[in-house]
Amino acid sequence: MIYGPFQHQGVSPRLPAAALLLLGAIFLLVGVVGHDPWKTEDAIHIGIAHGFVTHGNWLFPHIAGEPWPHTAPLYHWLAALLGQVLGGLLDFHNAARLATTLFGALFLFALAGAARAFHGEAAGRSAPLLAIGTLGLLLPFHEAQPAVAGLAFAALAYWGGGLILQGPAHGAPLRGALMLGVGLGLAFPAHGLVGLIMAGAVLPAPIIRRDWKSLALALLIALPLIAAWPVILSAQTPELWPQWLQWWQNELAEATRARGMPEAKHVEQLAWAAWPVLPIMVWSLWLQRHQLAPLVIPLFGMLLALAWFLTGSSRTLAVLPLLLPLTLLAASGVDRLRRGAANAFDWFGMTTFSIFAVLIWLGASAQALGWPPKIANNFEKLAPGHVVDYPAYSIAFAVILTLAWMLSWFLRRASWRPTLHWAAGTTLLWVLTATLWLSWIDHGKSYRAVALSLRAALPQQVDCIERVGIGVSQRASLDYFIGIRTTPPKRSRECNWRLVEGDKNLQAPTGWTERWQGHRPSDRNERWFLYQRQS
């Protein structure tokens, strides 16, 4: 088999599927519900989904009534539907955020299938563990984030490409073409041009195999799915599609413009967001340096995503498209680390995560019991006025997970043990943070209190409020919590109210009287001022 999975003998027992499923479920579910929309991405995308439900116009994303061409709508459609269907059980934002959980589950499932198709059964179980343990995926998988939908469909496309490369055995090319077509077609309405780039990296697979039927079938499925949203949008609201297209054209122009050497921040972001898959990927490439055929598609995807990242934004979210091919490459060799490297990786993970778990428990003790006093004072300074109230089930769950982590130290030695420990350690820290620190974090990151305070300072009827310096996540939060939509000054010069963001020393402009000021407890720099025009 030229393009099929590596054939190598393993001596370790297989990782139980039940353990992988349980770990994945805990990782995906814990911390998704139980808190308000947070600045920045979480509030933006929940605001878009909420706008679909409350104001209609489901064809194009809007923030507080204004078009937002920075994203595609598929994720928000599902989030809005979940918010409606589960509205009687959960707050809208908690229900809507479950869209991330569903797309995250699809991503892990498709990633496992892709790794299995490219590299064999062992890689199919290692790849999800690597993804769970990758630092750059931790926060996006627990907030409202359409990039996760893009990753899910791109992983499905990779799975299809791997099956096509396997050849005619067991009908693999037909199933592969279907997966490639659906993944490529839905990656675009899920994550726009970035999703199309991620999934499009797999198109060379049928060309390498010279399987023109699979290529034709994949394109026959993908092209209508790609075209459906733009065609319907152009027919219903023709003025919005050019706005979306222009924004992405600007992004593409920025990405293709020569920048010279990458900025230092690109390297920093990549180094931490791609840990630990980046060093494992390097080892895997060295290990298979004489047999690179099964790695051609993930390598091409990595180079394409790396070029996009290094020539564009250095934000953490910009690294996400790179993490999918990196994980697939790392999965090909993670179970064949040399004994010394495997033991070092395992020891480092167990030690590091254990230390951080102790620190999280100390933080919980400081919040609930005031001990240690110094740590308790620091928590109070960072979130003044926060009062902790731990439900019994939260403490019980945190204790059970901590004990399970301690028992995992005694797992029998196996090739997958270091990877499992890393994924379990990442999950442990997230679970402890989400159960023991979540209310403290929410107290500082939510705009609910400041929005309600603003609403109380305004009269019942307000003609319009112009904004100065109010960011997009703040606008989304105001609309979500209290139904207030601000307008740019250039469009509303006759507004009698003005909302301004500035530092604490900001003075009222001439002709205006200050009526209110507020800020989030954890933010000393971001202050809001409400002014009324003098009559």
PAFIRO-571607 format. One record per atom (N, C-alpha, C, O): x, y negated, z negated. Coordinates in pm, whole numbers, plus 50000, padded with zeros to 5 digits. Each point is the difference from the previous one (the first is absolute). Layout:
XYZ...
***
This chain:
500855011950000499154988150000500894987650000500764997849906499154994150199500904988650012499594988649908500824994049932497885003250069499534988249928499245003449873499474991149935500485021550029499225003949884500714997449870501084994250000498325010149887500594997649869501335007249984500265010050068500574984949844501235006849966499685013749941499045001649925501755007950108499855013349944501125002249900501165001550039498534998649834501025002449900499395007949886498804999249974502035008249962499545008749892500034992649868500994993349969497965007849954499964994149868500015010849894499485010950023501114986249863500085009849892499094996349885499835007849907499574980450097499164995549890498555004350022499565001150115499715001249779498565002550014499314987650052500484988849981498395013250085499264988750055499404991649888499585005149896500404981950128499324991049907498515002950003499414999950108499965002749778498565003050000499194988550059500194988449965498905014950126499184989850063499124992949898499734988050012499825019349886499144993949898500734988949926499404989749968501895012250004500794989749932500114987550087499904988849950500325013350179500114988650092498684992550011499994987750000498905019650008498694993650011499664992349873499484988850007500815017049877499714993349873500824987349985499484989549961501805011450071500864988249989499554989150096499964988349964499695015650160499544990250098498714993349957499844987950018499235019849924498734994349956500214990049886499404989250001501455014349904500274990849888500654987250052499624989049960501355012650129500714988350055499044990750073500084987949984499025017750097499144991850084498864993649922499584988950034499915017849863498784995449934500254990549882499264990449982501775012349940500214992249878500464985950036500924998150080498434991949858500394986150019499354993150117500204988050019499015019250061499324993750112498774992349953499674989450055499655015749845498834993149945500344995049859500995004049940498144987250010500174995549863500674986549984500364996149889499824996650223500584986549987499454991050109499515004750103500584982349874499524990150095500894999650124501095005650000498444987750106500904997450114501204991649956499864990149929501325014150113501234993549959500614992350117499845003550116500864986049849500784992550097501135009250051500675006149917499584995050210499534992550114499185009050092498854997150031501765014150014499395008650099498675005749952499045000850076500915003349799498795006249946498814990650011498935004050046501254983649912498914990350004499594996850144498814998450028502155000750062499714996750139499115010650064498984996850060501415015849927499295010550073498685003849935499065004150068500864994749800498695001649936499084988650040498805002050021501764985849991499214988650044499455001950140498864996250026501935009650064499525002650136498865010049998498974997950065501205013149862498945010249993498744994449936498895002950045501274989049851498854993949934499294990350094498774998949996501994994250087499404991050097499165007450103498964995050042501495016849999499205008150091498625002849941498984998850068500995004949804498755004049936499104988049975498795000850021501784988149936499174988649957499654990450112498974993349994501875006050109499764989950104499965005950141499874992550097500245020549917499915006150131501254997650083501094998249947498725002050186501114998350094501095010349974501144996449969498515016350044500915011049970501085001950107500915008149981499024984750127500935002450109501364993249981500975003650066499094986549844501264992649987500244996449854499084995349932502145006850017500304996649860499904984949975500474992050080498915004549808499924986049957500414999249853499765009349922500854979550040500294996949860499194987849963500214989050052498865013049857499134989049954499384992650117499934987750000499625019750100499314994150113500874995450114499474995950104501855004549881500904995450105500715012050063500455009049929499664991350205500625011450068501415002949948500774990949971499535021850017501315004349950500585010250099499775012049984500974983550116500455008950107501245008249965500605006050089499784994349786501245006649960499835015149982500985006949970497834998350046499785014149977498925005150095499324992150065500545021049941498955006550079498925005149903500275001149880498525002150168498885001749908499675014249953499135001549914501515008850140499525013649970500045003149851499045005349945502074991349990500105002449855498884992949926499395005849910500344981850127499004992149928498585005150024499134998449915500645007850202498705006250024499745010949897498945000549938502055008250045499825010849902499904994549859499175004649921501664985650046499964994049866498644993849972499455001549891500004991550208498694993749983498915010549982499114998449916500945012450162499015010749987500085006749863498975002849938502244999750014500165005949866499484990649893499375004349903500894982750114499504990249904498494999949993499424998149893499925004150222498555000550002499465013149944499105000149917501475010950130499495013149961500205002749851499125005649935502034990450012500325002849860499724988149910500444999749885498844990450166499764987949923499275002349869500194992349906499005018150085499295002749875500875006549894499655000149883501505005450159500885006949907501244991949964500495000649887500014991750209501244992449981499804985650046499134997250083501684993849862500064986550055500445000850145500695009350040498914980750038500315000450143501505001750025500405008250083500424984249846501445000650027500595013649968500905004750070498605001749824500515013349967499575010350104500805008550040497954990850003499515009350102500714997850133500385009550067499794977849971500654996950128501445004950002500495004550103500194994549784501415004149994500175015050019501105004650029497835003149955500085014450023500275003350147500395011250032499414979150057500395002150140501495003050009500425008250082500384985349836501445002849997500255014349957500885006750055498374998149847500155013849953499715009950112500735009750018498204987950057499635009250108501054999750111500415010550049500024977749991501034999350103501345005349948500775005950076499504992049795501225005649943499995015150001501035006250027497824999849944499885014650005500215005150143500675010150022498744982850075500205003850140501474998950038500525008450073500154981349878501424998350031500825011649946500805005850074499004997849799500795010949942499715013250071500915008050023497814994450011499625012350068500625000650139500575010250039499334978850037500564999850135501525000349997500645006050087499954987449813501465000349985500495014149978501005004250058498295003349856500375014049977499905008050129500895008050030498034989950047499865007150126501094996450099500525008750070499844978349937501054995750093501345006149961500735004950086499614994749787501275005749955500045015050026501045005450039497845001349939499945014450026500175002950149500695009550038498704982250047500115002150145501424997650050500485007150088500194982949857501364996750045501065008949937500965004050067498884999249804501125005949925499695013349930500925006449952497834997850041499705012649934499224998449871499754988849955499875022449987499095000349886500554992749878499274992649934502015009350035500564993749880499944984850010499684993249902500635001550216499954985550019498584994849987499794988749955499225019550083498614995949989499574997649856499074992349976501595014249929499674997649859500924989649937499634993549902501545004850154500924990049945499634985850042500184990649924499305008050199499744986550052499024992149914500274988449970498575017449988499114992249913500654996249867499744989249947501105019749999500694996849875500954988250020500084991149915500625008850198500894988850028499224986950013500434989649951498405011250114499194987850016499494995149866500034987949973499515021149942499504996149868501114993549918499754990749923501475014150093501114994649923500664987850061500914994349939498665001450180500634988550066499484986949940498804997749996502104994049957499624988149925499184990250083499084993649947501245005050181499304990450082498545003350026499244991350042500355021149934498625004050022499154999049873498785001350007501864996549879499285000949873498874989749989498865003849977501454983550037498974989749986499014999850116498804999249975501635001750152499025000150109498975011149989498874998350045501495013049896499075011249988499014998249885499155008549978500964980349949499094997849888499374986150005499494995149898500534998650218499314987350018499225000750130500155009650077499024980649949499304999350127501024996550107500504988850004499815020850083501134998150091499765007550132500105012250003499574980550106499775006550129501235006750059499875008650086501334987649868501205006550050499995015049972500585007850075498754996249817499915014349967499195007350106500315011450034498644982250018499235006050109500875001650124499945010250068500894979749961500905001150114500985011549983500275007350095500284994349785500905011149972499315013550018500585009450053498164991449902499265012650008499825004450146500255011650034499324979350051499775003750139501315002150076500065008350090500994984249873501305002450061500535013849962500585007050083499214997149790500415013449957499235010750077500565010450034498164987049992499215009350080500585001250141500065011050055500364977850002500625000350132501305007949998500285007650092500524990749804501245007849988499705014849990500705008250060498274995349865499615014049989499665005550139500445010950038498794981550037499675004350135501235001450087500115009750076500824980849915501225001050079500825012249964500575006450088499504996849783500735012049959499385012650055500725009250040497954991649961499335011850055500235001250151500175011050051499834977650019500265000450144501395005550029500195007650094500794988449824501375004750021500155014949970500965006150047498134999749879500085014349970499675008650121500355011850003499004982650096499685007750119498645006749990499214996749912500515012850178498655005750013499605009849890498875005050004501984997949901499665009949897498794995549919499954988749951499065020350036498824997649915499234987450039499364993849915500685002550211499254988350043500514987049943499244990349990502045009149972500554988149937499914987550087499654989449947500645011350184499954987650079498624993750004499894987749995499045020350014498664994450004499684992949870499524988650001500745018049886499764993649870500904987849983499584989949944501655011250104500914988849990499554988050081500114988649954499385013850166499534989050084498804993149936499894987850006499225020149934498844994149932500444991149884499514988849984501435016449935500494992249885500764987550046499824989249944501015012550157500764988550051499054989450054500194988149974498805016050100499064990450056499214992649894499864987850006499615019749895499234993649894500894991149915499624988849966501575016049999500914992049918500424987250069500014989349939500365011850189500404988150075498834990650020500164987849987498665017650042498844991650026499514992449879499594988550012500455017849870499484993649880501064991949925499654992049913501625010150118501054992249934499874985250036500374991349921499115005850198499874986050041498914992649922500304989649942498455015250054499014992749918500285001049851499424992549921501465016750039500345001149858501064989949959499904993949894501135004350190501124991449959500564991850114501154995849996498045001850106500394991050106501215004750078500205012050020500614978550024501165003050083501015008749926500645008550061499514989549810500945008149922499585014650001500835008950017497874993649964499515013750006500235006250135500365011850010499454980550095500215005050136501475003550022500315010050065500594981949882501435002850013500375012849924500745008450051498744993049827500315012049921499555012650070500775009550014497974990850031499475012050063500545001850141500185011350046500074977550025500505000950136501385006150011500405004550107500344995649781501335006250002499945014950030501025005950034497805000249955499865014450022499705003250146500105011750039499564978550042499635002750139501095007250081499665007550091501634990649879501005007850076499935015149978500595007550077498704997249820499985014449970499505008350119500705009250043498104987950012499585008050116500874997850123500085008850086500594979549923500894997650113501245008849988500465005750099500084995349779501165008749976499665014450035500815007250059498004996849905499555013750025499525001950144499745011350042500144977850032499455000250134498605006150002499625007550090499654988949809498635004849986499074988550041499504992649916500295006250213499254988750053498525000949965499324989849988500185022449996498595001549962499764994549859499024993049977501895010049930499864994849864500124984849998499274993249928501655001550152500164985450007498734993550055499534990049946499925015950161498794994450060498835000849903499224990549988500645020849941498905001449905500144990349884499024993949958502205004649991500234990649890499644985750041499354992849924501085003250195499694986550046498514998450029499434989349977499945021250074498574999550028499194997849872498964993550003501535011949886499344998049871500364986449940499154993049947502135003450064500494988149930499534987050062499604990849929500445008350202499724987150065498604994749971499864988149970499085020250037498684994649963499924995549855499334990249969501355017149940499994996149859500734986849979499594991849919501495006350155500744987449990499184988450055499994989149945499325013550166499294989250069498654996649937499484989150023499955020049899498614998349953499824987049922499104992150031501755005549868499824988149918500204987050079499154991249992501945007350087500144987650077498864997650098499554988650017499975022150048498934998350098498714995349933499354990650047500285016049842498774996249930500144985949942499074992050007502095005049934500224986849942499924989150107499394989649979501235012950136499984990150107498594997650052499664988950042499525021649956498624998550047499134992549900499134992250038501115010249833499144994249897500454986049958499194990849993502085007749979500564987049959501294997550077501095002149946498804993650177501174998950088501074990249952501155000950042498484989849870501004990349956500975005849898501064994249977498605017249960500855005349894501115009150052501105000049944498645007650161501055008950050501254992450042501105004649969498804984050102501224992550032500784995649877501234999550003498074997149888500704996249877500835011649947501174998449962498215013450034500715011849950501195003250090501095002849952498674996750178501065003450095501154990049993501175003850008498504983449976501044989849993500865001849877501224998450006498175004949882500785002049877500995011550016501164998949961498375012250098500895011450017501044997650108501105005449993498574986650108501004996350099501124991949934501185001750033498444989549874501014992449927500875009349915501224998249993498155011749944500765009749921500985007850088501155002049963498375002250153500865007650090501144991450052501135004750012498574982650019501054991050046501064998049892501194999350030498364999649845500944998549889500855012449983501204999249973498175012550045500735012549982501015002450110501045006249976498694989150145500905002450112501024988750019500915001250081498934987949844500954988950012501335003949935500015005649891501074991650175501325003849947500254993249867499834987949987500585020049915500274994849867501475001549962500424994749897500365012450184501365002849958499995011149895499245009650013501584989149885500085010149895498784999149910499494989049976500025022349973498874999749906500344992049876501174999049961497824995449977500194992549878500275009549884499635011750005501034983149891500315008349884498745005549935500005011149947498904981150058498775004549937499425012250071499355008349936500874992950195499555012050070500675012549943499355010249976501954988750003500755011349946499545003349858499845011749965499954978049954499555002149862498635006849997499785009649926499304985350155498665005850003500055014550044499345008649941501424994150163500095013650051500635009349897499565011449985501474983849945500735008449905499095004849887500075011749962499084979449982499185004449887498685006250047499545009849940499854984750166498705005150044500135014050059499055007849991502074995550069500195013150062500745009749909500445010650045499684986149828500635009349905498955010049952498904995949965501415017250030501285006650029500095006250139500955007350027498094989950063500035006950128501164995650089500465007750084500034979949898501064995150086501305008149986500515004750101500044997149777501225008349991499775014650037500895006550055497914998749915499715013950037499925001350152500425010150056499034979650011499955000150146501415000550060500255007250096500674984949846501385000050050500605013949987500665004850092499105001749793500505013749982499385009550101500695008550056498024990249968499325008950093500554998650141500175010050070500104977749973500584998050133501385006350010500365006050101500424992649793501325006350001499875015150004500765006750070498304998649857499825014549994499605005650136500455010850039498714981850033499515005050129500664992950118499414999050108501804996049873500644992150104500255007950129500134994250107499925019349881500225008250119498695005450057500015007350099498874989349840498715005150044498954988949984499105001049916501044988750163499184988149984498695000450079499184990849988500615019450093498815000350085498694998349921499154992250042500665014949846498744998349926499864986249934498934996549951502174995850048499964987049933499824988450098499974988449958499925014650171499994989350099498844990349978500204987950001498605017449979498834991349985500074991849871499834987950005500435018349877500164991749879501154990050011499904988949948501195014950120501114990750018499594988150086500334988649969498945014250138499534989150085499054990849922500084987850010499025018349911499094992149919500754991549897499624988649974501445017149968500784992649902500704988150065499994989049944500605013050172500714989250067499034989050044500324988249991498505015850057499004990250042499544991749881499934987750008499745019149881499544992949880501114991649938499744989149949501485015950057501134992549945500244987150079500294989649942499605011350191500164988050082498924989749968500284988049993498495016849988498904990949965500254993349865499794988049985500665019949918500224994749865501154990149997499884989249941501245014350120501204991649989499884987050078500734990449972498355009050125499844987750077498784992049956499704989550057499595015349841498794993249955500064996549853501054996349948497825004949987499874996349860500805009549911500165011850031500354982849859500735008249903499125003949882500515004649898498174993750114499095003949892500015015249984500325007550092499314996849787499965014349973499055007250094500305011050045498544982849986499045006550088500585002650138499585009450068501374982449975500615002050131500855012550006500335004750109500045000949775500805012349996499125012350022500505010450041498204988649932499135011850001500065007950131500095012349994499884981350125500065008250122501265008550009500015010450065501074985149869501255007450004499995012249908500735009650023498434990149874500025010749901499465013150053500405010749954498694988850143499455012450056501075008250072500205011549964500504983150137501055008250063501165003249906500605010750012499724980249896501065003149904499645012249915500855008649975497894992149982499565011349919500045013050079500415010449948499174989150178500065012050084501445004650021500275012149997500644978750023501415003750016500575005549870500745009950002498934983749886500525004749871499465013849967500715008249941498044994650095499395013049967500715011550069499915011449954500784985850156500665010950072501195005749924500425011350028500134981249878501195004949932499984999149850500975003949935497924991050005500004997849855500095013149923500555000249890498915010650164500075012849930501325007250020500205011049950500714982650124501315006150023501134991049953501115000450052498594991349847501074992349938501025009549937499645010749950501614985450053501005008149932499715000349850499404990849945501035019849992499635002049861500384988249912499214995849915501994998950103500414988649918499144987850024499614993249905500105003950221499154988450033498585002149949499394990749948500095021550067498645002949952499914998449849499054994249949501955011049980499994998849854500124985349956499354995849905501494996650165500154985849966498704992450025499594991749918499775011150195498734993650033498945003649896499234991449957500745021250003499035004749902500284993649863499084995049936502165005150022500374994449869499714985049997499454994949902500924998050204499784985650004498514996949991499604990949927499585016550147498554997649996499425002749863499244991749948501095019649993499445003549868500434989849895499194995749917502085000450086500504990549900499374986350017499534993949904500475001250220499484986650026498534998849965499594990749931499615018650116498564999349976499675002149853499044994249949501735014049982499775002049857500264987249922499254996549909501834996650126500324987449931498904989750023499554993449906500015005350218498964990250030498665003849935499234991349960500505021650030498775004249933500024996049853498994995549946502175006049989500134995749861499764984949988499334995549907501214996950187499824985549996498534996150018499524990749936499775016450151498584997050019499225003149873499124992349960501195018949975499345003349873500334989549893499144996549919502104998650079500354989449905499194987450027499554993349907500265003650223499184988450034498575001749954499374990549953500105021750062498645002649953499904998649849499034994649948501995010249981500024998649855500064985349959499354995849905501454996450169500114985749969498664993050020499654991149922499615012750181498714993750026498955003849895499254991649952500725021350013498945004949911500324998149853499124996749921502155005450042500385000149858500904988349960500254997849882500244994650217500894989049968501415004349969500794992349946499555020350088501355005149974500545006450127499305007750066501944989249969500944990949935499584985250015499464996250104500794995849794499504986150001500544991650115499264992250060502025009449974500584992050106499315002850134499714990850077500055022049950499325003650125498574994949998499494995450102499855005549781498624995149988499934985150028499064995450066501914997049886500024985650026500184997050149499414990650053501415017550013500204997950143498725002650079499674992750093499605017749868498735002950067499024988449979499294996250093500674998349788499094989049971500374987550080499124992750047502175004749968500444988350076499625001250147499614990250064500505022049990499735002050141498515000350033499604996550111499585007549792498545000450023499304995149874499435008149926500604978850048499404994649878498515003349991499264999250098500335004649781498595002649977499535013850034498835003349980502055005150070499575013650035499835008549874500875000149913498025006950080499725009049888499885014150055499175002750086501685006449864500005013750051498925008249932499744998349881499655010550195498995009149946500075012950080499365001250104501425008449847500215012350074498845009749978499725003749886499595000550221499025010849984500715013049962501165002150037498165006449890500615012549954500435008750118501045006549995498154993550113500345008650113501284995450070500735008250056499544978649943501234995050061501235004849925500985004550060498954994549807501125004849918500195015050019501125004850014497775002749986500095014650014500625003750134500865008950007498714984350100500535003250132501484996750007500795007750056499614980949888501414996250002500855009949921501115003550041498375001149846500745009849919500145013250075501085006050001497854998550063500045012750074501024999350114500775009450020499224979650053500964998650110501434999349949500925005350063499294988149824501344999249943500495013749956501165003650023497975004049914500375013649959500285008950121500945008149998498244990450107500245007850121501354996650061500715008750051499654978449944501314996050050501125006449920500995004650057498864995849812501045006149916500125014950028501105005550001497765001150022500045014350033500655002550135500595010650023499314979650069500585001950133501525000749995500635004550096499974990949794501455001249987500465014650005501135002950037497965006249926500385014149987499565008250122499995012349994499664980950115499675007350123501215008150046501154995949984498565015750073501095008250054500674992450115499374992050069501905010749950500734993350106499495004950135499895012050025499824978450062499535003050135500404988450089500304989049953499715013550176500444989550093499094987849995500444988950028498295013249937499054988949998499924993049864499294990149986501425014949914499884994449866500404985249993499264992249939501875003550120500334985649992498944991150064499664989449947499815014950167498974992050068498734999549917499384989449989500235021949954498825000349914500184991149878499084992849962502105007749977500254991749883499934985250035499474992049923501055004350194499974985950037498554995450022499604989349953499625018850119498604996450025499224999849869499204990949977501035018949937499295000549872500424988449910499164994549929502115001850074500454988749919499404986950045499604991849917500345006150215499364987950052498534999649960499484989649959499865021850053498585000849963499824997449851499074993149960501825012649958499924997949855500084985149966499194995049922501794998050134500164985849968498784992150047499554990949930499925012550186498824993050048498805002749909499264990749966500555021949996498865003649914500124993149865499014994649950502165005549990500184993449871499754985050011499364994149913501134999950193499764985750020498524997250020499464990449944499875018050136498594997850031499085002749882498924994349992501495014349916499155003149885500334991449878499114996749922502174999750061500414993149878500234984950019499894992349905500435003750215500304985850025499004993350092500114987950023498935019550031499174994550107499214987749956499934990150073499495010349807499204988649956500884987749979499564988750025501685013349928500934988949982500394994050135500044987850014500245020750085500334995150134498804992850060500154989350061498675016549924498794994150056499724986349940499554990950069500725007749802499794987349932500814988950065499574988550007501635015050040500864989950058499844998150150500244989050050499355021450022499994999450147498624997050057499894996650118499065004649804498654997650051499674985150001500424992549911498835003450191499524986250008498594998449942499424989250010500035021249930498634999449953499804988849898499094991850016501755007749881499804990249893500134985650052499194991549965501825006050117500194986350049498894996250097499614988350005499875021450072498904997050091498724996749923499284990750035500445016949860498804997349919500124986649929499014992849985502205003949970500214987049937499764988750099499414989749964501035011950159499774990150103498514998550028499494988850013499815022549995498564999550027499264992149892499074992650029501355009249845499364992849889500264985050006499204992249948501905003750114500344985850007499294992850114499994987750005499415020050086499334994050115498514998649975499435007949925499924982350136498534999349992499375011750075500685006950076498064995349901499335011450061500034999350152500225010050067499564978049986500014998150145501244991950039500224989149948500575016250144501214993450047499944999650152499775010150065500454977949992499924998950146501135007750068499755008450086501464988749876501165007250053501204996949911500034989949930500965019050076501234998249924501165001450097500215010750058500554978749958501175001050086501175005449918500074998149879500855008650189501115006449930501324994250045500164995650114500795004549793501364995950029500935010049931500045000749877500685007050201500975009549943499405012849946500725007949940497994994550079499375012349951500285011250099499654999050118500995011749835500415011050086498855009050039498884998749950501425010650140498955008550054499445009549895498795002349997502055003349915499485009149898499164992449898499035005549947501334981950023499184991949910498634997050063498985000649933501024996150197498734997650070499135012449999498794999249978501825012450046499235012549998499445002749861498875004749987501914992549909499545002549863498864990649962499035004349937501064983050101498924990649970498705004450067498934999349940501185005150183498815004550072499435012649936498795001449987502095007849971499555012749945499384998249862498935005649972501724986949941499544999149861498854990249981499085002849924500954985850144498984989749971499334994650126499214990549993501105015450123499314995950122500334986250049499204994150073501955000449890500414986650044500965001250118500975007549996498724984950109500854999850118500514985750021499224990650014502095008049987500614986950021500244997650148499975009350081500284978349954500254996450140501264991450009500334992949905500385007750208501194991650016499634985250001498934996650051501904994749894499674985649997499734994150136499134991450014501595012950087499824994050132498625002750058499564993150093499765017149851498665003050049498914994249910498825000550035501554994149853498974995849903500444987449927500115000049878500134989550194500524987749938498994993249908500364991249922498395012950088498984993749917499615008349879499024996949932501735013850038499715008149880500184991549875500904991649993498245010549912500114992949873500845007549897500254995049891500185017250144500805008049908501245005050073499985003050120501114997949804501275004850055500655009449900500124996849882500315014950167500705009849917501455000750047500285002450118500644995449788501424998850034500805009749916499725001949882501285004350179500965007949925501304992349990500494994850100500085004449780501254992849979500605003349865499525009049931501534983650030500605002449869499254992249892499114992050031501265010349845499244994549889500094984749990499194993849932501795000250135500174985549994499294992750113500184987950017499045019250060499324993850114499044989249953499235002149906500804986450159499134989049966498854999050100500155003650117498714991449836498844998550087500314989850110500534989349971499135014050154500244990450109499104987849987498985000349932501404989250134499224987649997498595002550054499825006250104499204988949822498625001550041499345012649950498855002850035501885005149883499455012649950500165000549849500924994249943498165013149991500045001949854500095014949969499265008250054501694995049857500155014249963498835004449913499664993349902499725018050133498895005649925500335013349932499305004449909501775001950136500315013449944501395004050045500474995750105500175012549815501215006950043500055013649934499495001949890501135007750178500075013749948501105007950068500574995650100499725015949844501025008950057499855013849939499375001649896501215008350171500015013549944500925000349878501004992949998498695015349902500835000149878501465003150027500874994949930499415013650170501395004250023500754990850094501205001950021498144988150035500644991450100500134985849947499014992849989502215003349978500244986749945500224989550109499934988049973500335016450150500314990650106498794996950088499864988850049499285021149970498844998150088498834994449920499325007449928500444979750083498884993549930499034994250102500394994850105498355006249861498954994750085499424987349937499824999249879499904991150207499414987449955498764997350084500025001050123498904995449809498764996450068499804984949987499974994749889499884998650224499814985550001498644996750061499505007150088499914982149863498764994750056500274986250059500684991749939498785005950179500204987250065499304989049920498845001649960501854987650017499414988749928498994992950089500264997450117498604999449826498954993450078500304985150013499224992750063
***
